[in-house]
């Protein structure tokens, strides 16, 4: 237990240090494209997103994990962050939100940035699942869990620091099983003050990257029964995504 705890501490510390460093470098050279107006009408930047994505990868890199696990985690975190960045930059003005809205547009022949993000993260999740699991069924379940966890964290990114709080709340219970959860937790914690202070936001870039990392942590610490249980729960959350977002808004606006 002591060794596992020390590994988690080191991973979280490295993730926090890298996330904070990247964030400061990006803020030193601000760009208009990376600025948004938040729910309260304040101008904030999106630099926390790439910062937490890179911090998470760094935190995972220092863990003594099998090479396939490290590759899978790095692949899906960077892919999820990249797809999220595409949606942040290209689809920022698109009023459509949520899984159903983008799939509905896709059925109508329109490929939205959100649809690109969903398909891209889904594909990356399955690729990571292939590296993490042996049997075909387990690979599919792993891919669904990873992609759906990324989506879950993004659903909560509707108020300052709400997604970061979600990452910390979801990651903490998994630490005794795998230190993998420490990396996204450390990266999120590093910027939670600036996020809460409405100076920055993690956006789709950070929310999907952090969520994907948590998904990998879930997969690494669960057998088939656990994967099935998580898949069922995450599918239910995805179907009722609008309700989840409304619930988070209600809690934060009290």
N, C-alpha and C positions, 0 to 999 in steps of 0.2 A: 504493500500500500504506500509506504514511504517513497519508494522509487517512482511509482506511478504518479504520485502527487508532485514530486520534484520535476518530473518530465512535463507535467501539465503546467506548472509554474513557469518553467523555462520557455515552453511553447507560447504561452499567453504573453509573457514579457517581450519576447522577440516580435510577436505579431503586433503588440501595442507600439513598440518602438519604431518598427518599420511603417506602420500605418500613420503614426504621428509625424514621422519624418517626411514621408511622401506628401502628406497633407500640407505641411509647412512649405515645402518646395513649390507645390502647385499654387498655393495662395500667393506666393511671392511674385508670380507672373500671371495675374488674372486674365481670363478671356471671356468675352461677352457670351459666347456660345454655351459656356458652362455656368451661366447664371439663370435662375428661375425666380418667379414670384410664387411664394408659398401660399398656403390656405388663408393666412392672415393679411396678405397683401404686401409682405416684406420681401425684399430682394435677398436671396441667399445663393450660395454657390453649390455646385454638385461635386466638389473635389473630394468630399468624404467617401464617395463611391469607389473610385479607383484606388484611393488610399487604403480602405479596408480590404479590398480584394487582394491587393499586393501584400498587405500585412498578413492576411490569412494564409496565403501561399508560403510566405516566409516562416510563419509559425509552424506550419505543417512540415516544412523542409527540415527543421531541426529535430523532429521526433524520430526515434529509432524504429521505423516502420519498414515492412517489406517494400521492395521497390515498386511492385504493382500497385500497392495501396497509395504510395506517394504520387505515382504517375496519375492514377485515377483521380485523386483529390485535386492535384494541380490542374489537370485537364478540365475537370468540370467547373472548378471555381473560376478559372480564367475564361472559359467559354461562357458561363453564366454571366460573369461580369461584362464580357464583351457584348453579348446579346442585350444585356440591360443597358449598356452605354449607347448602343444603336437606337434603342427605343427612347432613351433620355434625349438624345440629340436630334433624332429624326421625327419621333412621334410625340414630342413634348406638347404640341398644340392640339393633338387629337383628343377630343372629349371622351371617346370611347374607352372604357376601362373594364377590365375583367375578362376572364376566360371565355365566357359566353359571347360577349360583344365581338371579340376578335374572331372567334370561330364562325359566328354568324356572318361577319363580313367576308370571311374566306369562302363560305358556302355560296355567297353572292358573287364570287369572282374577284373580290378585292383583297389583295395581300397587304395588310397593314403592318406597320413596324411591330405591333404587338404580336401579330401572328408569326412573324419572323422570329421574334424572341421566344415564343412558346415552342415552336418547332425546333429551333436551335438548341434550347436548353433540354428539351425532351431527347433529342438525338445525343447530346453530350452526356445526359444522364444514363442512357442505355449503353453508351461506350464505356462509361465508368463502371457500370454494373457488370459489364463483360469482364473487366479487369479484376473486379472485387469478388465475384462469385464463380463457382465451377459449373453448376447445373443450369440449363437454359431457363427453367422456371425461376430460379433464384436470381438469375441475371436480369430478367424482365422485372421482377418485383423490386430489385435493387434500383433499377433505372427509374421506376415509377416513384419510389420513395424519395430519391434524390431530387428529381425534377419537381415533385409535388411539395417537398419541403422548401425548395427555393421559392415556389409560388406562394406558399403560406406566409413566409416572412414578408414577401412583397405586399401581400394583402394588408398587412398591418402598418405599412409605411404611409400612413395618412395623417400623422401628426408628429411634431418634433420628438425625436428619440423613441418613438413607439416601436419601430422595427428593432432598434438596438436593445430595448428592454425585452422584446420577444426573444431575441437571440440569447440573451443572458438567462432568461427564464427557462427556455427549452434546452439550453446547453448544459446547465448546472447538473441536472439529474444524471446525465450521461457520463460525467467525469470519472466516477468510480469504475466504469466499464472500459472506457477508452479515453486517452488524453487528446484525441482528435478534436473534441469539442472545445478545447482550451484556445485553439488558434482563432476561430471566429469570435469567441467571447472576448479575447484580449484585444483584437482589432476593433470590435464594436465599442468596448469600454474606453479605448483611447480617445475616441472622438465624441463620446456621448455628451460631454459638456458643451462643445460647440454646436452639436446637433440640437440639444435642448435649448440653447441660447439663441437659436434661429440665425446662426451665422452660416451654417452649411446644412446640407441634407445628403443622406446616402443615396437617395434615388433608386431607380431600378438597378443601376450598376451595383451598388453595394448590397441592396436587399437580396438580390438573386445570388450574388457571390457568397454572402454569409449563409443564406439558406441552403445553398448547394453543399457547402462545407458541413453544415449540421446534418444534412442528409447522408453524407459519406460517413459521419460519425455514427449515425443510427445503423447504417448497413454493416459497418465494421463490428458493432457490438451486439448484433442480433442474428439468431438462426432463422429458419424458414417461418416458424410460427410467429416470431416477432415481426418479420417482414410483412407477413399477411395482415397482421393486426394493424401495423402502421399504414399499410396501403389502404385498407378499408377506411380508417379514420381520415387519412389525407384526401381520399377521393370524396368523402362526405364534405369535408371542409372546402374543397375546390368547387363542388357543385353549389354550395351555399356561400361562395366567396363574398358576395355583396353584403350579406348579413354580418360576416366577420368584420369587414371594413367598417360597417355602420356601428358595430359594437365597440370597436376600438375608438372611433370618433366620440361616441357617447361617453366612454370612460375618461378620455382625455379632456373633454369639454366640460366636465362637471366642476 
